[in-house]
Amino acid sequence: MTNTFVRACALDELEEDTPKRVELEGVPIALVRTEGEVFAVNDICSHANVSLSEGEVEDCQIECWLHGSSFDLRTGKPSGLPATRPVPVYPVKIEGDDVLVSVTQES
């Protein structure tokens, strides 16, 4: 399988520890620049249908603003209740000044 990457934004559009919502190929994505890396997770909390990009980031975790569930930006796994299901994570690569994200996989 190979990843197909699409441009999400310019790297300088991402502020440290401040999520940015983008939509790529119909998929809502929360982009986060933290700890020297850029992460992409699905922007919809797996517990409640709300935007994770409106939450706070700390220690490579994004917290849902509604009920306080936290998700690991590297794995998507919940690290705090009430969420019990992970959110999808997407591969990210930086090319020049562009942040590219893969939301689909082709074989």
Phi, psi and omega per residue, in radians:
M1 nan 2.468 3.074
T2 -2.112 2.560 3.115
N3 -1.527 2.431 3.023
T4 -1.834 2.034 -3.080
F5 -1.724 2.468 3.049
V6 -2.201 2.647 -3.121
R7 -1.223 2.273 3.119
A8 -1.751 -0.736 -3.127
C9 -3.067 3.096 3.004
A10 -1.437 2.558 -3.130
L11 -1.017 -0.658 -3.108
D12 -1.286 -0.078 3.034
E13 -1.400 -0.219 -3.106
L14 -1.711 2.042 3.057
E15 -1.524 2.530 -3.136
E16 -0.973 2.246 3.082
D17 1.045 0.428 3.084
T18 -2.166 1.895 -3.108
P19 -1.097 2.573 3.070
K20 -2.215 2.254 3.125
R21 -1.574 2.298 3.009
V22 -2.363 2.803 3.038
E23 -2.128 2.174 -3.120
L24 -2.177 2.115 3.132
E25 0.903 0.686 3.102
G26 1.419 0.048 -3.103
V27 -1.845 2.159 3.078
P28 -1.318 2.238 -3.053
I29 -2.170 2.418 2.958
A30 -1.797 2.020 3.082
L31 -1.679 2.382 -3.134
V32 -2.396 2.245 3.022
R33 -1.796 2.013 -3.113
T34 -2.699 2.588 3.067
E35 0.897 0.620 3.084
G36 1.390 0.131 -3.138
E37 -2.292 2.901 3.042
V38 -2.068 2.317 -3.127
F39 -2.109 2.657 3.083
A40 -2.310 2.148 3.075
V41 -2.258 2.771 3.057
N42 -1.046 2.383 -3.023
D43 -1.374 -0.096 -3.089
I44 -1.795 2.142 3.112
C45 -1.016 2.398 -3.136
S46 -1.310 -0.196 3.132
H47 -1.667 -0.739 -3.130
A48 -2.376 2.580 -3.068
N49 -1.368 1.161 3.139
V50 -2.290 2.797 -3.066
S51 -1.374 2.119 3.086
L52 -1.220 -0.452 -3.110
S53 -1.168 -0.160 3.063
E54 -1.568 -0.029 -3.116
G55 -1.611 -3.024 -3.109
E56 -1.848 2.703 3.138
V57 -2.055 2.327 3.069
E58 -2.764 2.387 3.095
D59 0.916 0.789 3.105
C60 1.056 0.525 3.092
Q61 -2.183 2.540 2.999
I62 -2.005 2.303 -3.071
E63 -1.847 2.311 3.056
C64 -1.248 2.239 -3.064
W65 -1.221 -0.378 -3.030
L66 -1.398 -0.930 -3.075
H67 -2.084 -0.020 3.053
G68 1.511 0.140 3.055
S69 -1.133 2.488 3.089
S70 -2.037 2.593 -3.134
F71 -2.278 2.399 3.095
D72 -1.248 2.186 -3.109
L73 -1.185 -0.395 -3.129
R74 -1.420 -0.606 -3.017
T75 -2.072 -0.351 -3.063
G76 1.438 -0.086 -3.099
K77 -1.243 2.449 3.096
P78 -1.235 2.463 3.113
S79 -2.103 0.144 3.093
G80 -2.753 2.409 3.113
L81 -1.193 2.761 0.254
P82 -1.544 -0.089 3.135
A83 -1.194 2.439 3.094
T84 -2.182 -0.218 3.136
R85 -1.867 2.477 3.111
P86 -1.244 2.854 2.969
V87 -1.793 2.586 3.115
P88 -1.097 2.495 3.021
V89 -1.973 2.671 -3.069
Y90 -2.229 2.460 3.101
P91 -1.091 2.481 3.138
V92 -2.219 2.470 2.953
K93 -2.459 2.650 -3.137
I94 -1.884 2.212 3.059
E95 -2.182 1.909 -3.073
G96 1.107 -2.094 3.115
D97 -1.744 0.105 -3.066
D98 -1.762 2.448 3.003
V99 -1.715 2.114 3.137
L100 -1.962 2.436 -3.109
V101 -2.284 2.476 3.056
S102 -1.832 2.036 3.130
V103 -1.876 -0.162 3.118
T104 -2.278 2.742 3.067
Q105 -2.160 2.369 3.082
E106 -2.031 2.544 3.128
S107 -1.664 nan nan
